[in-house]
């Protein structure tokens, strides 16, 4: 396992099976038939375009879950034949279409962190799911080679890519850190280096001797035999990049933006995009046919609703000479600013998951240790309390230790 911020160090991977699940659809009790596929997720409300799949080139339009998902779609991957695909939702619910078999899911199970991506085995008879805390779930003939679950990560995991031989996989974190398991080689990373935007995914060469990391601003970092295909090109995507997929030769790649735009580099052929008609729910991933003849893009979560307009209050009475603004107004403004800062900190520390408990001794959105939590008057464990309570305890800890209580993230956020 190799992790940021020390991109050149390699440590022995712990064979971590606490997160491993190996169920059939029947045993999991979550499979249900659809006209064009199989799902392992419960219906609920979602955005109108959540779960839509758009096909281009020779990629067949097979099916999609559409609206009514319990959680948004997080990723998409093609079958080895290119005649099917899997979609995975944030709760680990699996949607299988075409010749993609449904082999199990984590739908309806309590997870420590949301599922962020899916990768298939070479046979197409298995797949891996990965969660933001690094937990890896295996199904079918996918083998478990390890995971960083239980370790304190500098940034949440955002993707998984399988070695083409099926004997290992890479995990990539938002800070560009790379975790390698099985026979997946470590070829360097961006962990510990300054980035202009978060990394959103990775793609590997056919011989597994190189890989690309893609950032939300369109930046691509090439390692090993992977060649940068748009170096020196003035490239400014119309929206943040959501996914990257390699060509079969390894001499090119596609990138998809959250607005449905598609960018082809190297020997990747452009087969279409949503162009000037972006979906109401942003794109979360792109998957290419293994023969390079086409690709799919999938939509995920709806953008958050705009904040409510500010409440207009009657002007306060003038303060006495030498006085100050009313204390109540000052407190409300301070609380609003604090909430924004604490949410940013929670996104950095825990992927914005206030209920996270990875088993590494740190809990909740602000990653309190149990001792620090108790020291500031917290009861129970941090992740068992509300976001508001965690923020209140965070304010107490900050009053005692300053922003240094969260050294890495507060430095990244420019708070110290």
Buried (B, 14 or more C-beta within 10 A) or exposed (E): BBBBBEBEEEEEBEEBBEBBBBBEBEEBEBBEEBEBBBBBBBEEEBBEBBBBBBBBBEBBEBBBBEBEBBBBBBBBBBBBEBBBBBBBBBBBBBBBBBBBBBBBBBBBBEBBBBBBBBBBBBEBBBBBBBBBBBBBBBBBBBBBBBBBBBBBBBBBBBBBBBBBEBBBBBBBBBBBBBBBBBEBBBBBBBBBEEBEBBBBBBBBBBEBBBBBBBBBBBBBBBBBBBBBBBEEEEBEBBBBBBBBBBBBEBBBBBBBBBBBBBBBBBBBBEBBBBEEEBBEBBBBBBBBBBEBBBBBBBBBBBEEEEEEEEEEEEEEEEEEEEEEEEEEEEEEEEEEEBEEBBBBBBBBBBBBBBBBBBBBEBBBBBBBEBEBBBBBEBEEBBBBBEBEBBBBBBEBBBEEEEBEBBEBBBEBBEBE
